Amino acid sequence: MDKKKQNSHYQETGQLNKLIIDFGNTLTKIAVFQKNELIKLQTTDSVNTLLLQELKNSFNLEHAIISSVTTIPDEVINFLQSQFLLIRLNHKTAVPVINLYQTPETLGKDRLAVVVAASRLYPGKNCLVIDAGTCITYDIIDKDKKYFGGGISPGMALRFRALNTFTKRLPLVTHRNFEGLTGTTTEGSIQSGVLNGITFEIDGVIGQYSASFPDLHILITGGDMNFFAKNVKSNIFAVPNLVLIGLNKILEFNVGKL
């Protein structure tokens, strides 16, 4: 089937499998979607052409999208460009939302992806998306798919590391099982300050946005989402792989343009 017929077939059936790759600073997530269903997910610290060829053959893949915050090896890029109808997500990529961010060229691709995902999961709703990873990002998109921007704050691990790095005697704390308010040891006090501080911050941000956006739906994703989903007072939905869901939607939106 030639490429034009392939795209036409996809638009009619929506069943073509798609390859989604999110290159992070330390790990890369590789996913395969069939329409809106995630049917394969793999996390790796190294991507090579052999792995990509195996996925292409196993799932009959033709379309792909990549998002990256790091340098991708030339051989991987060359392979993707030669073997797939490929989209490299950037600020010029067409997206199914209205991007009102004033510096789109500096906008993190993950932030754009999560609001696209939110608008698909909750169409016609105001949504606040919280991504609790290395950084904590807050992004607001309204019921009319207008994306306004949001905020960026240090994440949990970053705060623990900063207290150790920029002081002389505070230890590096990694345990995240603290409950309550008052730390009775130095380690416990650091846990209380960091974990409760982020929880109070999230509750405060949600409160401020809720005052401006009625019937606000709050989604949280990222590596630390489970801890905060159960500790934040507001009604909040934990949605894993929200970035991948958004990237899949962006690819789907662009298939007819390839």
N, C-alpha and C positions, 0 to 999 in steps of 0.2 A: 504494500500500500504506500503510495507516495505521500509526501508531507502534507500537501493540501487536503487530500482525501482523509488522511489520518486526523487532522485537526477537525474536519467536518464530522468525522465519525465520533470524535470525542465530544464535540458540542451537542451531538444528538443523543449520545448514550451516557456521557459523563463517567465512563467506566475505565478509562485509560489510567494505568498505574503511573504514579509520579514519584520522582526521587527528590527528597528534600535534604539539604545538608547545611547544618549550622556550625561553622568553624568558630570555636571559642578560643580563649586565651590558652587554656590547658587541655581541654577535651573537645572533641567534635561529635555532634549528634547526627546520625544518618537515619533517615526515616523513609518509609515507602507508604504512600497513601493510595487507597482506591476510593475515588471520589472524596468524601469527607471522613473516611474511616482510616485510622492508623493501623496498618497491618504488619508493619515491621519497624522495629526500633533498635538501634545499635549505638552504643557510646564507645568511642575509641580515642586513644591518644595519637594515633597515626592513621592517615588515610593514604591508600596506594591504589594504583590502577587495577591490580589484581582483584582487590575487594570490590571496586566499582564494576568491573567486568562481570564478576560473579552475580552481583545484584541485578545488573542489566539483563543478564541471561535468565536468571531465576524468576524475575517478575515482569519480563518483557517491557522494560522501561525505555521510553523515548524522550520524555520531558523532564527537565530538572531545574531546580532553583538552588542557588547557593547564597548564603549570607556569611560574612566573615568580618571579624575584628582583628584578624592576624594575617600574616603573609601565607598564601597558599603556594605549595610547590608548583613550579612550571609544568612538570610532567602531569600533574593532576589536572591543572587547568586545561592543558592541551588535550588531554584525553576527554574531559567533559565537553569541551567545545566541538570535538570531532565526532563524538558518539551520541550526543544528546542535542535536542533543541533546548538551549540553555539560557537561563536568565541569571545574571549576576546582579543581585539587588543593590541599588544605589538610589540616590535622591531623585534621579530622573525616571525611575521605574514607575509605570502606571500602577496605581493602587485603588481599591474600591472604597476609599474614604476621601474626605476633603481635608487635605493637610494644610492647616493654618500656622504651622510652626514657622517662625520668622527666619530661621537659619536651617533649612531642610538638609543642607549639605553636611551639617554637623550632628544631625539627629541620629542616635543609635538605631541600627537596623532592628535590634530586638525590641526597642520601644515602639517602633512603627508596626512591627509584626503583631505585637500583643493587642494593640487597639484594633487592628484589622480582624484578629480572632474574636475579640469581644463583640464587635459589630455583627459578626456572623452568628455567634452563639446567642446573642440577645438583640436581635434586630428591632429597631424602633425604641430602644431603651437608652437612657443615660448610663454610662459605665465608667467606673474608676478601676483601673488595672494597677495592681501592686506586684512588682516583680522583686522578690526577696532573694537576691543572689549576692554576688560580690559587692555590688551596690544595691540599694533599695530605690527603685524608681516608681514614681506615681504618674500615671498618664490618664487624662480625662478625654472621653469622646462622647458627644451628645447623641440624642435620639435621631438627629438628622445626619449622622456620620461625620460630623465636624470634629476634627481632632485639634485640640488647642495647645497641647503640651502638658507640662506637669512639673515634677521635681525629682532631684537626684540627691540621695543621702548615702552615707557610708553603711555598708552592710554589717552583719553580725561579726564575721571573722575579721573584717577590716577594723572594726572598733576594738576588738580584743587585741589585735596586733599593734594598733596605734598606742594603746596604753602601755604596752611592753616596750615598744620601740622608742617612744618619746619621753619616757621617764627612766630613772636610774634603778628603781627598786621594785617596781610592780611586775609580777610574774606574767608569763604568757598563759592565758587561760583558754582552754578549748572545750571544756565540759559545758553542755547546754541543758543540763537537767535541773537547774535551779528553780524552785518554786517559792512564792512568797515575796515579801518586800525587803526585809531586813537581812543583810548579810552579816554573819557573826564571825567571819574570818575575812582576811584580805581577798582570798580567791572568791569567796561567796559575795563579798561586797562588789567586786568587779562584775561578777555574773548578774547581780541584782541591777547594777547601774546600766549595764549594756542591754540585758534582755528586757527589763522593765522600761528602760528608756526608749527602746525601739517600739515596744508595745504601746506606750503612751503616745509616741509620735504618730504611729499608724492610726490610733483612735482619734487623735486630734486632726489629722489630715482628712480622715473620712468625715468627721463632723463639719469641717469647713466646707468641703465640697458638697455635702448633703444639703447644706443651707442654700446653695446656689443651683443645684441640679435635683429637681424633685424625683422621687421614686428611683433613687440611685442604686444601681446594681454594682456590687463590689466583688471583684475577682482577684485572687492572689495566686501567684505561680512562683517558680524558682526553687532553689535547693532548700531554703529555710521556710517554705510555705506552711508545712504541717505544724511547726511550732507556733507560728503566729496565728494561723487559722483557728487554733483551739484556745488561744489566749486573748485575742482581740475581742472586745465587747460587742462590736458591731456584727450584724449578720453578713457573713462573708463566704464566698464560694471558692474552694481550693480547686484549681484546674491545672493538672500537670501538663507539660509539653505545649503550653499556650503559644510559645514562639513558633514551634513547628506547625501548629494549626494555622497560625497567621500566614506563615510562609507558603503553606499549601494553598491557602485562599488567594494569595497574590499570584502564585503561578497559575492557578485556575483562571484567574481574571485576565491573564496575559496570553493564554494558550492560542487564542485566535489571532494574536498579533505576531506570533513567531513565524 
